[in-house]
């Protein structure tokens, strides 16, 4: 399997976008994928947690026509000089959609229960879902066991740790073993630290498994062990590729550790030309989640120095969004000057996103100024930066752009940005565009109007969900309907789930049900899990949906890996991990 496995560019990683999401496939999954590949349908991910890809793209010699616009799976962690805005969106969308919080804030509408809140999910998790998962851990279908292992980790089922360890050691299906290890990672149980350290250094394990273990140690804050791996004090025995992969994961894991004492080590590895490319890129981007403001000077220095590798400079640009505060006007002005002078498109696009994340009038002024001179290749990133910043001023600028630009991709990105900015004055124009324009605009137009809580769009979305045969459009329609109708959307989504012959569409619907998070979806999904006439993939997808509904985290733990991820490098273990719903 190629390093990117079956990750896909949904819109990269959007359940609908263009991202590449890694897929760990069982034998039966592989047979299904081989058949579906002929039909240009996406592949599958770990434990039934599916991340479908986007529309076909023109150039992708590694992944084939079904998976466009994402970083190619090149040797040694090499990546492209550019990625699509859809790819970036798919990596980061859960941070900005924040669906559970949005739904909790919105007023009740007909058919929606105000009790669809965390307390109800907690009770369902403890009384229904945990017993369901314990039973599924011993299911005869390998896809179902894999999905159950991931769900057990999400639910914090420490009582399942012995069973997960046993699955990891003895299950005959490799992908079940991997899912068991991911389940142990998700438990975030300090008692598993020694076991994970053993796996990380086990020369008989594959690089991907060792990388998973290293990431788990990051969540357990084992900074000393991780720094020893990164520096070579802990010997990572294996091929050069294995060593690079494991150490690159250690760089990312150090960012998760929250230990500011790791800043100099990460900076040194990011700046060094002798550091392998992927490791350098991830060491730089890890400075973001590490959150040490002392790193700002080092990050700016890397951006000013062309001798630093491009991957590290992209990572540094990504990290700025987590490190700089809106009040730091001098630093923001310096970032604006760097943005003007920068020639590398990857660095330039991530600087635009980071300015949006920093927010404030100074950042917005710089981004609005960029609209007058940025090339089309990077225009969408400026739109998204403005949308993320979220002010009335940014929304007004985006609205003017939406009425001006003609390119379909730019209009889609601008519409999404208007939704993120919560600029309700644009609703009539977005709705008119949705009614009149071609299919390219529909997915992001529906998503934008869902973000803007435009209830008048519900009939359009319901019709699209019922009539469209395009899986990407139906997937976006499902999320848009979830945003607008909340638990009242479940009946319509279950209808699609029951009537669709497309595994892609079923996966998209299951994901939308999980995003809603309503216990109203528990009964129909359990019915699928219990129906032994269905395929293992179908049952695993339903179990993944239950896992998402019962997940106490508003955003799944592994999904959070993507928020400061450097999209210009590829590391197999990380790419695989971030496909988990």
C-alpha positions as CSV (number, residue, x, y, z in Angstrom):
1,X,0.0,0.0,0.0
2,X,1.3,3.5,-0.8
3,X,2.2,5.6,2.1
4,X,-0.9,7.6,1.7
5,X,-2.9,4.4,1.7
6,X,-6.4,5.4,1.1
7,X,-6.4,8.8,2.6
8,X,-8.0,11.0,0.4
9,X,-8.4,14.3,-0.5
10,X,-11.8,15.2,0.2
11,X,-11.5,18.3,-0.7
12,X,-8.6,17.2,0.9
13,X,-9.3,15.7,4.0
14,X,-12.7,17.1,4.1
15,X,-15.1,14.4,4.3
16,X,-15.8,16.2,1.3
17,X,-12.9,17.9,0.1
18,X,-9.6,17.2,-1.2
19,X,-7.3,15.6,1.2
20,X,-5.6,12.5,1.5
21,X,-6.5,10.3,4.4
22,X,-4.6,7.1,5.1
23,X,-6.5,3.9,5.1
24,X,-5.7,0.7,6.7
25,X,-7.6,-2.0,4.9
26,X,-8.4,-5.6,5.7
27,X,-8.5,-8.2,3.0
28,X,-12.3,-7.9,2.5
29,X,-11.9,-4.1,2.5
30,X,-9.2,-4.4,-0.1
31,X,-11.4,-6.5,-2.4
32,X,-14.1,-3.8,-2.0
33,X,-11.7,-1.0,-2.8
34,X,-10.4,-2.8,-5.9
35,X,-13.9,-3.0,-7.2
36,X,-14.7,0.6,-6.2
37,X,-11.5,1.9,-7.6
38,X,-12.7,0.9,-11.1
39,X,-15.7,3.2,-10.4
40,X,-13.5,6.0,-9.1
41,X,-14.8,5.6,-5.6
42,X,-12.7,6.4,-2.5
43,X,-10.9,4.0,-0.2
44,X,-11.4,3.2,3.4
45,X,-9.8,4.0,6.7
46,X,-9.0,2.3,10.0
47,X,-11.6,0.5,11.9
48,X,-14.5,1.5,9.7
49,X,-13.7,5.2,10.2
50,X,-13.9,6.4,6.6
51,X,-12.4,9.5,5.1
52,X,-13.6,9.7,1.5
53,X,-11.7,11.7,-1.1
54,X,-12.8,14.4,-3.4
55,X,-13.7,14.6,-7.0
56,X,-11.3,13.3,-9.7
57,X,-8.3,15.5,-10.4
58,X,-6.1,15.9,-13.4
59,X,-2.7,14.9,-12.1
60,X,-2.0,12.3,-9.5
61,X,0.4,9.5,-10.7
62,X,0.6,8.0,-7.2
63,X,-3.0,7.9,-6.1
64,X,-4.8,7.7,-9.5
65,X,-7.6,9.8,-10.8
66,X,-9.9,9.5,-7.8
67,X,-7.6,11.4,-5.4
68,X,-6.5,14.8,-6.6
69,X,-4.8,17.8,-5.2
70,X,-3.1,16.3,-2.2
71,X,0.5,15.8,-1.4
72,X,1.9,12.9,-3.4
73,X,3.3,9.9,-1.7
74,X,6.9,10.5,-2.6
75,X,9.9,8.8,-0.9
76,X,11.5,10.2,2.2
77,X,8.6,12.4,3.1
78,X,9.0,14.7,0.1
79,X,5.9,16.7,-0.7
80,X,4.6,19.2,-3.3
81,X,5.3,22.9,-3.4
82,X,1.6,23.6,-3.3
83,X,-1.6,22.0,-1.9
84,X,-5.2,22.9,-2.7
85,X,-7.2,24.9,-0.3
86,X,-9.6,22.0,-0.1
87,X,-6.9,19.8,1.2
88,X,-6.0,22.3,3.9
89,X,-9.7,22.6,4.8
90,X,-10.2,18.9,5.1
91,X,-7.3,18.8,7.6
92,X,-8.6,21.6,9.7
93,X,-12.3,21.7,9.2
94,X,-13.4,20.2,12.5
95,X,-11.6,23.0,14.3
96,X,-13.7,25.6,12.5
97,X,-16.9,23.8,12.1
98,X,-17.1,23.0,15.8
99,X,-20.4,21.5,15.1
100,X,-21.4,20.3,18.6
101,X,-20.8,23.8,20.1
102,X,-22.7,25.4,17.2
103,X,-25.7,23.2,17.7
104,X,-25.7,23.8,21.4
105,X,-25.8,27.6,20.8
106,X,-28.6,27.5,18.3
107,X,-32.3,27.9,19.0
108,X,-34.6,24.9,19.1
109,X,-36.5,24.3,15.8
110,X,-39.3,21.9,15.1
111,X,-38.3,18.3,15.7
112,X,-35.1,19.2,17.6
113,X,-34.6,18.1,21.2
114,X,-32.9,20.5,23.5
115,X,-31.8,17.5,25.5
116,X,-29.4,16.5,22.7
117,X,-26.5,17.5,24.9
118,X,-23.4,15.9,26.5
119,X,-25.3,14.6,29.5
120,X,-27.6,12.5,27.3
121,X,-24.6,11.3,25.3
122,X,-22.8,10.4,28.5
123,X,-25.7,8.3,29.7
124,X,-25.9,6.5,26.4
125,X,-22.2,5.9,26.4
126,X,-22.2,4.3,29.8
127,X,-25.5,2.3,29.5
128,X,-25.6,1.3,25.9
129,X,-22.5,2.1,23.9
130,X,-19.8,0.7,26.2
131,X,-21.5,-2.7,26.4
132,X,-21.9,-2.6,22.6
133,X,-18.3,-2.0,22.1
134,X,-17.2,-4.7,24.6
135,X,-19.2,-7.2,22.7
136,X,-17.9,-6.0,19.3
137,X,-14.3,-6.5,20.4
138,X,-14.9,-10.2,19.9
139,X,-16.9,-10.0,16.7
140,X,-16.0,-12.5,14.0
141,X,-15.7,-9.7,11.4
142,X,-12.3,-8.1,11.4
143,X,-13.7,-4.7,10.3
144,X,-16.0,-4.7,13.3
145,X,-13.3,-5.7,15.8
146,X,-11.1,-2.9,14.4
147,X,-13.9,-0.3,14.7
148,X,-14.6,-1.5,18.2
149,X,-11.0,-1.1,19.2
150,X,-11.0,2.5,18.2
151,X,-14.3,3.2,19.9
152,X,-13.0,1.6,23.1
153,X,-10.1,4.1,23.1
154,X,-12.4,7.0,22.4
155,X,-14.7,6.1,25.3
156,X,-11.7,5.8,27.7
157,X,-12.6,2.2,28.4
158,X,-9.5,1.4,30.5
159,X,-11.2,-1.9,31.4
160,X,-10.7,-2.9,27.8
161,X,-6.9,-2.3,27.9
162,X,-6.1,-6.0,28.5
163,X,-8.4,-7.1,25.6
164,X,-6.7,-4.5,23.3
165,X,-3.3,-5.7,24.3
166,X,-4.4,-9.2,23.5
167,X,-5.7,-8.2,20.1
168,X,-2.5,-6.4,19.4
169,X,-0.4,-9.4,20.3
170,X,-2.5,-12.2,18.8
171,X,-5.1,-11.1,16.3
172,X,-4.3,-12.6,12.9
173,X,-5.5,-9.6,11.0
174,X,-2.8,-6.9,10.8
175,X,-5.3,-4.1,10.5
176,X,-7.0,-5.2,13.7
177,X,-3.7,-5.2,15.5
178,X,-3.1,-1.6,14.3
179,X,-6.6,-0.5,15.4
180,X,-6.0,-2.2,18.8
181,X,-2.8,-0.1,19.2
182,X,-4.7,3.0,18.2
183,X,-7.3,2.2,20.8
184,X,-4.6,2.0,23.4
185,X,-3.2,5.3,22.2
186,X,-6.7,6.9,22.5
187,X,-7.1,5.7,26.1
188,X,-4.4,8.1,27.1
189,X,-3.8,5.8,30.1
190,X,-0.5,6.4,31.8
191,X,-0.3,2.7,32.7
192,X,0.3,2.0,29.0
193,X,3.4,4.2,28.7
194,X,5.9,1.4,29.2
195,X,4.1,-0.8,26.7
196,X,4.0,2.0,24.1
197,X,7.7,2.7,24.6
198,X,8.4,-1.0,23.9
199,X,6.5,-0.9,20.7
200,X,8.2,2.3,19.6
201,X,11.6,0.7,19.9
202,X,10.7,-2.8,18.7
203,X,12.7,-3.4,15.6
204,X,10.4,-6.2,14.5
205,X,7.4,-3.9,14.3
206,X,6.6,-1.9,11.2
207,X,7.4,1.8,11.0
208,X,3.7,2.7,11.1
209,X,3.0,0.8,14.3
210,X,6.1,2.3,16.0
211,X,5.0,5.7,14.9
212,X,1.5,5.2,16.4
213,X,3.2,4.2,19.7
214,X,5.3,7.4,19.6
215,X,2.3,9.6,19.1
216,X,0.6,7.9,22.1
217,X,3.6,8.8,24.2
218,X,3.2,12.4,23.1
219,X,-0.4,12.4,24.5
220,X,1.1,10.9,27.7
221,X,3.5,13.8,28.0
222,X,6.6,11.5,27.9
223,X,8.8,14.3,26.7
224,X,12.1,12.9,27.9
225,X,11.6,9.6,26.1
226,X,10.6,11.4,22.9
227,X,13.5,13.8,23.0
228,X,15.8,10.8,23.4
229,X,14.3,9.2,20.3
230,X,14.6,12.4,18.3
231,X,18.3,12.9,19.3
232,X,19.2,9.3,18.9
233,X,19.9,8.6,22.6
234,X,17.2,6.0,22.3
235,X,18.3,3.8,19.4
236,X,15.6,3.3,16.7
237,X,16.8,0.2,14.9
238,X,15.6,-0.4,11.4
239,X,16.0,0.9,7.9
240,X,16.8,4.5,7.2
241,X,13.1,5.1,6.2
242,X,11.9,3.5,9.4
243,X,14.2,5.6,11.5
244,X,13.1,8.8,9.8
245,X,9.4,7.9,10.2
246,X,9.7,7.2,13.9
247,X,11.8,10.2,14.6
248,X,9.4,12.5,12.6
249,X,6.6,11.2,14.7
250,X,8.6,12.0,17.8
251,X,8.9,15.6,16.6
252,X,5.1,15.9,16.3
253,X,4.7,14.1,19.7
254,X,7.0,16.6,21.4
255,X,4.5,19.3,20.3
256,X,1.8,17.4,22.0
257,X,3.8,17.1,25.2
258,X,3.3,20.7,26.2
259,X,6.8,20.9,27.6
260,X,8.4,24.3,26.8
261,X,11.8,22.9,27.6
262,X,11.5,21.1,24.2
263,X,11.5,24.3,22.2
264,X,15.3,24.5,21.6
265,X,15.5,20.9,20.5
266,X,12.6,21.3,18.0
267,X,14.1,24.5,16.7
268,X,17.5,22.9,16.2
269,X,16.1,20.0,14.2
270,X,13.9,22.3,12.1
271,X,16.8,24.6,11.2
272,X,19.4,21.9,10.4
273,X,19.9,21.1,6.8
274,X,21.0,17.6,7.8
275,X,17.6,16.8,9.4
276,X,15.5,14.7,7.0
277,X,12.9,16.8,5.3
278,X,9.8,15.4,7.0
279,X,11.4,15.5,10.4
280,X,12.4,19.2,9.9
281,X,9.0,20.2,8.6
282,X,7.2,18.5,11.6
283,X,9.7,19.8,14.1
284,X,8.9,23.4,13.0
285,X,5.1,22.9,12.9
286,X,5.2,21.2,16.4
287,X,6.2,24.5,17.8
288,X,2.6,25.6,17.4
289,X,0.9,23.1,19.6
290,X,3.8,23.3,22.0
291,X,2.7,26.9,22.5
292,X,5.9,28.4,23.9
293,X,5.8,32.2,23.0
294,X,9.6,32.2,23.3
295,X,9.7,30.3,20.0
296,X,8.3,33.3,18.0
297,X,11.7,34.8,17.4
298,X,13.1,31.4,16.2
299,X,10.1,30.9,13.9
300,X,10.4,34.3,12.3
301,X,14.2,33.7,11.9
302,X,13.4,30.5,10.0
303,X,11.0,32.3,7.7
304,X,13.6,35.0,6.9
305,X,16.3,32.4,6.1
306,X,16.2,30.8,2.7
307,X,18.9,28.4,3.8
308,X,16.3,26.7,6.0
309,X,14.5,23.9,4.2
310,X,11.2,24.7,2.5
311,X,9.4,22.1,4.6
312,X,10.6,23.7,7.8
313,X,9.7,27.1,6.6
314,X,6.1,25.9,5.8
315,X,6.0,24.4,9.3
316,X,7.2,27.7,10.8
317,X,4.5,29.6,8.9
318,X,1.9,27.1,10.2
319,X,3.1,27.5,13.8
320,X,2.7,31.3,13.9
321,X,-1.0,31.0,14.1
322,X,-0.8,29.3,17.5
323,X,2.0,31.5,18.9
324,X,1.2,35.1,18.0
325,X,-1.5,37.1,19.8
326,X,-3.6,39.9,18.2
327,X,-2.1,42.5,20.5
328,X,1.4,41.9,19.1
329,X,1.2,44.5,16.4
330,X,4.9,44.8,15.6
331,X,5.1,41.0,15.1
332,X,2.0,41.0,12.9
333,X,3.4,43.8,10.7
334,X,6.6,41.8,10.3
335,X,4.6,38.7,9.2
336,X,2.8,40.9,6.7
337,X,6.1,42.0,5.2
338,X,7.2,38.4,5.0
339,X,4.0,37.5,3.3
340,X,4.6,40.3,0.7
341,X,8.2,39.2,0.0
342,X,7.7,35.4,0.1
343,X,8.0,33.4,-3.1
344,X,7.3,29.9,-2.0
345,X,3.6,29.3,-2.4
346,X,3.4,26.8,0.5
347,X,4.9,29.3,2.9
348,X,2.8,32.1,1.5
349,X,-0.5,30.2,1.9
350,X,0.2,29.1,5.5
351,X,1.2,32.7,6.4
352,X,-2.2,33.8,5.2
353,X,-4.0,31.2,7.2
354,X,-1.9,32.0,10.3
355,X,-2.8,35.7,10.0
356,X,-6.4,34.7,10.0
357,X,-5.9,32.5,13.1
358,X,-4.1,35.4,14.9
359,X,-7.0,37.7,14.0
360,X,-7.5,41.3,15.0
361,X,-7.6,44.4,12.9
362,X,-3.9,44.4,12.0
363,X,-4.0,40.9,10.6
364,X,-7.3,41.6,8.7
365,X,-5.9,44.8,7.2
366,X,-2.9,42.8,5.8
367,X,-5.1,40.1,4.4
368,X,-7.5,42.6,2.8
369,X,-4.5,44.3,1.2
370,X,-3.4,40.9,-0.2
371,X,-6.7,40.7,-2.1
372,X,-5.5,43.4,-4.5
373,X,-2.3,41.6,-5.5
374,X,-2.4,37.9,-4.7
375,X,-2.4,35.4,-7.6
376,X,-5.3,33.0,-8.2
377,X,-3.3,30.1,-6.9
378,X,-3.3,31.5,-3.4
379,X,-6.4,33.7,-3.4
380,X,-8.5,31.0,-1.7
381,X,-6.1,30.9,1.3
382,X,-6.5,34.6,1.8
383,X,-10.3,34.2,1.7
384,X,-10.1,31.4,4.3
385,X,-7.8,33.5,6.5
386,X,-10.3,36.3,6.4
387,X,-13.1,33.9,7.2
388,X,-11.3,32.5,10.2
389,X,-10.6,36.0,11.5
390,X,-14.3,36.4,11.6
391,X,-15.0,40.1,12.0
392,X,-17.6,42.2,10.3
393,X,-14.9,44.0,8.3
394,X,-13.5,40.7,7.1
395,X,-17.0,39.5,6.2
396,X,-17.8,42.7,4.2
397,X,-14.5,42.3,2.2
398,X,-15.3,38.7,1.5
399,X,-18.9,39.6,0.3
400,X,-17.4,42.1,-2.2
401,X,-15.1,39.5,-3.4
402,X,-17.9,36.9,-3.8
403,X,-19.8,39.3,-6.0
404,X,-16.7,40.1,-8.0
405,X,-14.9,36.8,-8.7
406,X,-16.0,34.4,-11.5
407,X,-13.7,31.4,-11.0
408,X,-15.8,28.5,-9.5
409,X,-13.2,27.4,-7.1
410,X,-12.6,30.9,-5.8
411,X,-16.3,31.4,-5.3
412,X,-16.6,28.1,-3.4
413,X,-13.7,29.1,-1.1
414,X,-15.2,32.6,-0.7
415,X,-18.6,31.2,0.2
416,X,-17.1,28.9,2.8
417,X,-15.1,31.8,4.2
418,X,-18.4,33.9,4.5
419,X,-19.9,31.0,6.5
420,X,-16.9,30.9,8.8
421,X,-17.1,34.7,9.3
422,X,-20.8,34.4,10.1
423,X,-21.5,37.2,7.7
424,X,-25.3,36.9,7.4
425,X,-25.6,39.8,5.0
426,X,-24.3,37.5,2.3
427,X,-27.1,34.9,2.8
428,X,-29.4,36.1,-0.1
429,X,-26.5,36.1,-2.6
430,X,-25.3,32.7,-1.4
431,X,-28.8,31.2,-1.6
432,X,-29.3,32.6,-5.1
433,X,-26.0,31.2,-6.2
434,X,-26.9,27.8,-4.8
435,X,-30.2,27.8,-6.8
436,X,-28.8,29.0,-10.1
437,X,-25.2,27.8,-10.4
438,X,-23.6,24.5,-11.5
439,X,-22.8,21.6,-9.3
440,X,-19.3,22.8,-8.4
441,X,-20.6,25.5,-6.1
442,X,-23.3,23.4,-4.4
443,X,-21.2,21.5,-1.8
444,X,-19.5,24.5,-0.3
445,X,-22.6,26.7,-0.8
446,X,-24.7,24.3,1.2
447,X,-22.0,24.1,3.9
448,X,-21.7,27.9,4.1
449,X,-25.5,28.4,4.4
450,X,-25.5,25.7,7.1
451,X,-22.9,27.6,9.0
452,X,-25.0,30.8,8.6
453,X,-28.0,28.9,10.0
454,X,-30.2,29.8,7.0
455,X,-33.3,27.7,7.6
456,X,-34.7,28.7,4.2
457,X,-32.0,26.6,2.6
458,X,-33.4,23.4,4.2
459,X,-35.7,22.5,1.3
460,X,-32.8,22.9,-1.2
461,X,-30.5,20.8,0.8
462,X,-33.1,18.1,1.4
463,X,-33.8,17.9,-2.3
464,X,-30.1,17.7,-3.1
465,X,-29.7,14.9,-0.5
466,X,-32.5,13.0,-2.1
467,X,-31.8,13.6,-5.8
468,X,-28.1,14.1,-6.3
469,X,-26.0,11.2,-7.3
470,X,-22.7,12.9,-6.7
471,X,-21.2,11.5,-3.5
472,X,-19.3,14.7,-2.6
473,X,-22.3,16.8,-3.0
474,X,-24.5,14.5,-1.0
475,X,-21.9,14.4,1.8
476,X,-21.8,18.2,2.0
477,X,-25.6,18.2,1.9
478,X,-25.7,15.8,4.9
479,X,-23.5,18.1,6.9
480,X,-25.4,21.2,5.9
481,X,-28.6,19.5,6.9
482,X,-27.1,18.4,10.2
483,X,-26.2,22.0,10.9
484,X,-29.6,23.3,10.1
485,X,-32.0,20.7,11.4
486,X,-29.9,19.1,14.1
487,X,-31.5,16.0,15.5
488,X,-34.5,16.5,13.2
489,X,-32.1,15.7,10.3
490,X,-31.6,12.2,11.5
491,X,-34.6,10.6,9.9
492,X,-33.6,11.9,6.5
493,X,-30.1,10.8,6.9
494,X,-31.1,7.3,8.1
495,X,-33.3,7.1,4.9
496,X,-30.3,7.8,2.8
497,X,-28.2,5.3,4.8
498,X,-30.8,2.6,4.2
499,X,-31.4,3.3,0.5
500,X,-27.9,4.0,-0.8
501,X,-25.8,1.4,-2.6
502,X,-22.6,3.5,-2.3
503,X,-20.2,2.8,0.4
504,X,-18.9,6.3,0.1
505,X,-22.3,7.8,0.7
506,X,-23.0,5.5,3.6
507,X,-19.8,6.6,5.2
508,X,-20.6,10.2,4.6
509,X,-24.0,9.8,6.3
510,X,-22.5,8.0,9.2
511,X,-20.0,10.8,9.7
512,X,-22.8,13.4,9.6
513,X,-24.8,11.4,12.2
514,X,-21.7,11.4,14.4
515,X,-21.2,15.1,13.9
516,X,-24.8,15.8,15.1
517,X,-24.0,13.7,18.2
518,X,-27.6,13.0,19.0
519,X,-28.6,9.8,20.8
520,X,-31.6,9.7,18.4
521,X,-29.2,8.1,15.9
522,X,-28.1,5.3,18.3
523,X,-31.0,2.9,17.7
524,X,-30.8,2.9,13.9
525,X,-27.0,2.6,13.9
526,X,-27.2,-0.3,16.5
527,X,-29.7,-2.0,14.3
528,X,-27.1,-2.0,11.5
529,X,-24.4,-3.3,13.8
530,X,-26.6,-6.2,14.9
531,X,-27.7,-7.1,11.3
532,X,-25.4,-10.0,10.5
533,X,-26.8,-10.0,6.9
534,X,-24.8,-6.8,6.2
535,X,-21.2,-6.7,5.3
536,X,-18.5,-6.2,7.8
537,X,-17.7,-2.8,6.3
538,X,-21.3,-1.6,6.8
539,X,-21.5,-2.8,10.3
540,X,-18.1,-1.3,11.1
541,X,-19.2,2.0,9.7
542,X,-22.3,2.0,11.9
543,X,-20.1,1.2,14.9
544,X,-17.8,4.0,14.0
545,X,-20.8,6.3,14.0
546,X,-21.7,5.1,17.5
547,X,-18.1,5.8,18.5
548,X,-18.3,9.3,17.3
549,X,-21.7,10.0,19.0
550,X,-20.4,8.7,22.3
551,X,-17.0,10.4,22.0
552,X,-16.7,12.8,25.0
553,X,-14.3,15.0,23.0
554,X,-16.1,17.6,20.8
555,X,-13.3,17.0,18.3
556,X,-11.8,13.5,18.1
557,X,-8.3,13.3,19.7
558,X,-6.6,12.1,16.5
559,X,-8.4,14.7,14.4
560,X,-6.7,17.3,16.5
561,X,-3.4,16.1,15.1
562,X,-4.2,17.9,11.9
563,X,-4.8,21.3,13.3
564,X,-1.1,22.4,13.3
565,X,0.0,19.7,10.8
566,X,2.4,20.6,8.1
567,X,0.5,19.7,4.9
568,X,3.7,19.7,2.8
569,X,5.2,16.5,4.2
570,X,4.0,12.9,4.4
571,X,4.6,10.6,7.3
572,X,2.7,7.3,7.0
573,X,1.9,6.8,10.7
574,X,0.5,10.3,11.1
575,X,-1.4,10.2,7.8
576,X,-3.0,6.9,8.9
577,X,-3.8,8.2,12.4
578,X,-5.6,11.3,11.2
579,X,-8.1,9.4,9.1
580,X,-9.9,8.1,12.2
581,X,-13.3,9.7,12.7
